[in-house]
Amino acid sequence: MRPSTELSVKVKVAVGDGEPIESALRRFKREVNKSGHLMELRHKRYFENSQERIKRKVKE
């Protein structure tokens, strides 16, 4: 059996009483960006051989 390739996102934001949902959503988006999950998903979207990965890492 192959190992699971799913990413588990561990980002949580607690919404305070009376806090607008828009501000909580902004905080959530900021935390997701800081965690790096979106960049990882973008890189894993298509197959990337080792030469392409090295070129990308040098460019970053």
N, C-alpha and C positions, 0 to 999 in steps of 0.2 A: 504494500500500500504506500502511495506517495504521500509525503508530508503536505500539510495544508499550506497554500500560498496566500491565504488571507491575512491582511494586516488588521491587527486589533488596535483600535483607536482608544487611547486612555486619557482623553481630554475631557474634563468636566468643568462646568461653570455653574456656580450656585447663584440663583436669582433671588435677590432680596425682596422683602415685602415692600410693595409700592414702587419697585424699580421697573422702569420701562423695559419691555422685551427687546427693543431695538438696541439699548446699551448692552444688555446681556449678550445679544447676538454679535455685537461688535467685539466684545471681550472674547467670545468663543472663537470667532474668526482669527483674532490676533493670536490666541493660544495655539490654534491649529497651525498657523503659519510658523510660529516659533518652534513647534514640535518637529516640523519637517516632514510630516506625513504626506502633504500634497506633492512636494518635490519628489519624494520616493515613489509615489504612485505614478507621477508623470514619467519618471525614468523607467519604471517597470511596465509601462503601457505596451511598449513594443520591445522585441528582442534587440539587445545591444551586445555586439561581440566585444571582445576584450580591447581591440584597437580603438573602437568608437568610445568605449568607456574611458580609456586612458586620455584620448583627445578631449573629451568632455571635462574630465577632472582637471586637466592642465588649463583649459579655458576658464574654468570657475576659479 
